[in-house]
Amino acid sequence: MLGLFKKKEKAVEIEPQFIVVMVNARLQPIHRGEIYEDPLYDILSKESKGKVSGGGTLLSGSGEIEYCDIEIQVNESDNSTVELIKSSFEQMGVPKGSKLKIELTDTEIEFGNLEGLAIYLNGTDLDAEVYENTDSNHVYSELDRLTQGVGKVFSYWQGPTETAFYLYGTSYSLMKSQISELVNNYPLCQKCRIEQIA
């Protein structure tokens, strides 16, 4: 009979640890999931290091996306976990100016290997027939085709007066040069503006 009524030892609850990656990319939530969260989830599961536990998007006053973040719950915030997350992002391609924040130690690591280009199509000041006879989907697919091997369109945004396409790649100046013929010759690209965003 001895030992039958021994008190059960309480399992020690380990506080979850978090690493937050601020991605310096203008991504709609669906594109954030496709490009980063889903592949990262698979990598962390395979290595038994943790899981993607959330994500968010910061919008500017105009409603345009400024950047997004991805929250990762990890078993430990050790060097090997941090390095796995950082190298995974860099393999997927992450814009310069991105940051990895380790909550346990309150440290930030800046990283990133891609440059960003945003092209804004003018949605209000062109002739009516331009809007009737052209297609922003054509611009999207041409941007992707022309920058192949250097970059690609990661996401887009439709604002009240303009439509933006966000390209990320190894060189802003090279992407700008690759799309110059389209920008100069396709009617819908008249009065567009181009900005470096990473």
PyMOL commands that set and color helices and strands:
alter all, ss='L'
color gray80, all
select helices_A, chain A and resi 29-47+79-92+128-133+136-146+172-178+180-185+187-189
alter helices_A, ss='H'
color red, helices_A
select strands_A, chain A and resi 17-23+50-59+65-74+98-102+107-111+115-122+151-158+162-169+193-196
alter strands_A, ss='S'
color yellow, strands_A
deselect
rebuild
show_as cartoon
